[in-house]
């Protein structure tokens, strides 16, 4: 924990492979919300809690543009993006909050 607050676009996955794309200026805080079910909506409904990809930006507007771009993509292209840096779909936030 203790990561700096920086604009990010990110992708979460459920255990069944449902993908959620989001944007935030506090990745650690937002991932905590997703993992604890306090962030209502699609990600909560489909239990998207594993952080499998993120990209940091200097400006929130750039992060929002990236999120919008990714949301327009087909699933196959999103998978390509994820597997480019995280081929095993490891939860990048697995150790951020202690034992789950």
C-alpha positions as CSV (number, residue, x, y, z in Angstrom):
1,X,0.0,0.0,0.0
2,X,1.0,3.6,0.0
3,X,1.1,3.9,-3.8
4,X,1.0,7.5,-5.1
5,X,-2.4,8.7,-6.3
6,X,-2.0,9.0,-10.1
7,X,-4.5,8.8,-12.9
8,X,-4.9,5.3,-14.3
9,X,-7.0,3.3,-16.7
10,X,-7.4,-0.3,-15.5
11,X,-9.0,-3.6,-16.3
12,X,-10.4,-6.0,-13.7
13,X,-11.5,-9.6,-14.3
14,X,-13.9,-11.9,-12.5
15,X,-13.0,-15.6,-11.9
16,X,-15.2,-16.5,-14.9
17,X,-13.4,-14.0,-17.2
18,X,-15.8,-11.1,-17.3
19,X,-13.8,-7.9,-17.9
20,X,-14.4,-4.4,-16.5
21,X,-12.6,-1.3,-17.7
22,X,-12.4,1.7,-15.5
23,X,-10.5,4.9,-14.7
24,X,-9.5,6.5,-11.4
25,X,-7.0,8.9,-9.9
26,X,-6.6,6.6,-6.9
27,X,-5.9,3.0,-8.1
28,X,-5.3,1.5,-4.7
29,X,-8.4,3.0,-3.2
30,X,-10.6,2.1,-6.2
31,X,-9.3,-1.5,-6.3
32,X,-10.0,-1.8,-2.5
33,X,-13.6,-0.7,-3.3
34,X,-13.9,-3.3,-6.0
35,X,-12.5,-6.1,-3.9
36,X,-14.7,-5.2,-0.9
37,X,-17.9,-4.8,-2.9
38,X,-18.4,-1.1,-2.1
39,X,-18.2,0.1,-5.7
40,X,-21.7,-0.5,-7.0
41,X,-22.5,-1.4,-10.6
42,X,-21.2,-3.7,-13.3
43,X,-18.0,-4.7,-11.5
44,X,-19.9,-5.6,-8.3
45,X,-22.7,-7.5,-10.1
46,X,-20.2,-9.6,-12.0
47,X,-17.6,-9.9,-9.2
48,X,-14.8,-8.3,-11.1
49,X,-12.1,-8.0,-8.4
50,X,-8.8,-9.1,-9.9
51,X,-6.7,-6.2,-11.2
52,X,-5.1,-7.7,-14.4
53,X,-4.0,-4.6,-16.2
54,X,-3.4,-0.9,-15.6
55,X,-1.7,2.1,-17.2
56,X,-0.7,5.3,-15.4
57,X,-1.0,8.8,-16.8
58,X,0.2,12.2,-15.8
59,X,-3.2,13.8,-16.6
60,X,-6.7,12.4,-15.8
61,X,-8.0,13.5,-19.2
62,X,-5.5,11.1,-20.9
63,X,-6.6,8.3,-18.6
64,X,-10.2,8.9,-19.5
65,X,-9.4,8.9,-23.2
66,X,-7.6,5.6,-22.8
67,X,-10.5,4.1,-20.9
68,X,-12.9,5.2,-23.6
69,X,-10.6,3.7,-26.3
70,X,-10.4,0.4,-24.5
71,X,-14.2,0.2,-23.9
72,X,-14.7,0.5,-27.7
73,X,-12.5,-2.5,-28.4
74,X,-13.7,-6.0,-28.9
75,X,-12.9,-8.5,-26.2
76,X,-10.1,-10.1,-28.3
77,X,-8.2,-6.9,-28.4
78,X,-8.6,-6.3,-24.7
79,X,-7.2,-9.8,-24.1
80,X,-4.3,-9.0,-26.3
81,X,-3.6,-5.9,-24.3
82,X,-3.8,-7.8,-21.0
83,X,-1.6,-10.7,-22.1
84,X,1.0,-8.4,-23.6
85,X,2.2,-7.6,-20.0
86,X,0.3,-10.2,-17.8
87,X,-0.1,-13.4,-19.8
88,X,-1.1,-15.4,-16.7
89,X,-3.8,-12.9,-15.7
90,X,-2.2,-12.6,-12.2
91,X,-4.0,-10.3,-9.9
92,X,-1.6,-7.4,-9.8
93,X,-3.2,-6.1,-6.5
94,X,-3.1,-9.5,-4.8
95,X,-0.7,-8.4,-2.1
96,X,-1.8,-4.8,-1.7
97,X,-4.2,-5.3,1.2
98,X,-2.9,-8.3,3.2
99,X,-4.7,-11.6,3.4
100,X,-8.0,-11.7,1.5
